[in-house]
Amino acid sequence: MMAAFLGLSMGMKAQQETGTWTLTPRAGINSSNVSVEDLWVLGDSGDKSYSAKRKWGFVAGVDAEYQAGQQIGVSVGAFYSNEGYTYGNVESLGKVTQTLHYLNIPVLANFYIEPRILPGLALKAGVQFGYLLKAKMQDGLGEYSQGDNTSSFKRLNISIPAGISYTYKNFVADLRYNIGLMNLCNVDLEVEDSWKTNSLWITLGYQFRL
């Protein structure tokens, strides 16, 4: 994907003019996990621990961006993101997956590389505020082993997004990584574990000038 970003240099749309607004609906996939979370299961050979693995999900939303300068833009967005983690195949339970449904509000500063050098390429970073809409855990039997477990997680999540995007004839490919800052655990544990999210977003959008 990075090679594709850098390789597309012909037919590029010119940089947006200073003082203009653009709206970019976008959708794509994400890969997410938490920093610390193990599942313990009592099996035939005793207790066994399963570490959380990355879960693939869906993300969609829209960004509104103001072109503050020739190479600087400021954007705010609203995105639904299906995140969480999985334990893979667990003894007696099958595949166990924790799903976290988030409404995310990213606020980003976008730095556009000099158009004569790398037209359409932008680096971005900022802060993202997430609100947990719902959480569910599902086992491999096709039923929710814990049902709605939203109360096990804190509603607010704050993360630092950093990424890169490429614009080609109004189409915008975006790659960003969100680093969670807050402990999401909302239950009392015997150990001081900190559940922090991390997610990789890959989206494609179309830019409209307002």
N, C-alpha and C positions, 0 to 999 in steps of 0.2 A: 504494500500500500504506500509506504514511504517513497519507493522508487517511482510509483505512478504519480504521486504528488509532484515530485521533482521533474519528472519526464515530460509533463504536459506544459509546454511553454508557447505553443503556437495558437493563434486565434483567441487570445486571452482578452476578456472584457476589461476595460480600463478601470482604475481605482475609483471608488465613489468620491464625489466631490465633498469638500468640507462643508459641514452644516446640514447634510442630508440624512434622512432616515431610511432604513431598509427593514423588511420583515422576512424572516426565513423559516418557514415550516420545515421540519426535518424528522426523520424516523430511522431506526436502525436496531442494532443488537448491542447487548452489553455482556460482560463477563465480570462476576462479582464474588466476593468472599468476605469473611471477617478475620481479624487478626488472630484471635484465640477463641476456639470453641471446640471441645471434644465431646463425643457421645459415648457413654459407658453402657454396655449391654451385658447382662448376665447370660452366658451361653453354657453349652455342655461342658466346656473346659474351663469355666470360670469367667470372671470379668474380663471384658475386652474393650479396648478404647478405639474409637474411630475419629480420625481428624477431619475437620471440615475441608471440603474441596470447592473449587470454583463452580458457580452455577451460571448457565447462559440464560438470558432473558431478553425482553423487548423494551425499547425506549422510544418515545415520540413526544414532540412538543414544538415550540416555536420560540425564536429569538427575535427581539427588536434591538436594532443597533443604531447608534448615533455616531456619525463620522466627525469626531472632534477635531481632527487635523488630517494632513495629507497621509500620514502613516499611523495614526492612532484612532481607534474606535472604542466605544464603550457600549456593552450590550447587557440586556437583562432578558431572561427567558423563563418559561414555565414548561416543565417536562414531567410526564408520567414515566416511571422507571420500575420495571419488574426485576427486583434484585433478590439477594439471599445467598444461600450456600447449600451444598449437598454432602452427604456422607458416603455416597456410592451404595453398594450392596451391603446391607447389614444383616447379620445372622438373625433369622426368624422374622425379620421385618421387610427384607428386600431393600429397594432403593428408598432412602429417607431424604427428603428435601424440605428445607425451610425457605418459604417465600416471603419476601418483604415488599409490599406495594408502597412506593414513595411518590409524593409530589415534590419535585425539586425546583428550586429557584436559583439558577446560577447568575451571578453578576461578574462580568469579565471585562478585562482590559485587553484589547486586541491590537497587536503591533504588526503592521504590514511591512514586509520586507520591501526595500526599494524596487519599484516596478521594473526599472531597467535591468535589474539583476535577477530577481526571481518574481516575476509578475504573478499575482494571485495568491502568494504564500503568506500566511499570517501565523504568528505565535500568540498564544493566549494564556492568561492566568487570572485568578481571582478568588472568589469565595462562593460557596454554594450552601443554601439553606434547604434542608430536607424535612418534610413532615410525613411521618409514617401513617398511611391511610389504614392499612390492615396487615396482619401477619398470620400465616398459617403454616403448619407442619404436616406433611403428607408422607405416609409410608408406602412401601411397594405393594401393599395389598389393595391399593386403589381407594383407601379411605384415609381421612385425616386422623392420625394417631393421637394428636392433641387438640385437633380442631383449631378454633380461633385462639391463638396465643399472643394476641397483640399486647396484652398487659405485661408480657415478659420483656418488652422492649420499651425504651423511652421514645416518646413521640418525636422529639426534635433531634436532628442530626446536622452537624456542620462539617463541611469538608472543603478541601483546597483542590480545585480543578486546575489542571495544566494540560495544554495540548497544542495541536497544530491543525490548520485547515488550509484547503486549497479551493479557489474559485475558478471555474471555467465556464464561460458563457452562462452565467447566473446559477449554475449548479455548484453546490458547495459540499465538498467531502470534508468531514471533521473527525479527528481522532483525539480523544482526551482521556485523561486518567484522573480519577477523583480519590483523594486521600482523606479518609475520615479522621476527625480530630476528637470526637466525643465517645465516651463509653456508653454503648447502647443498652447494656444489661440493666434490667429493672427488677431483678430478683436477688435475694440474699444468697450468696454462695460462701462455702467454707474457704475458698481460695480467692485471692484478689486478682481475678481475671478481668481484662479490659477488652470488651468486644468492640472493635473499631472496623468500620466498613472500608472496603477499597473496591473500586469498580472501573472498568475500562469500557468506554463508549465508542462505537463506530457508527456514524450516521451519514446520511446523504440528504441534502435539502435543496430547495430552490428559492432563490433570493428575489424579492419584489422591492422595487424602489417606491417609497411613499411620496 
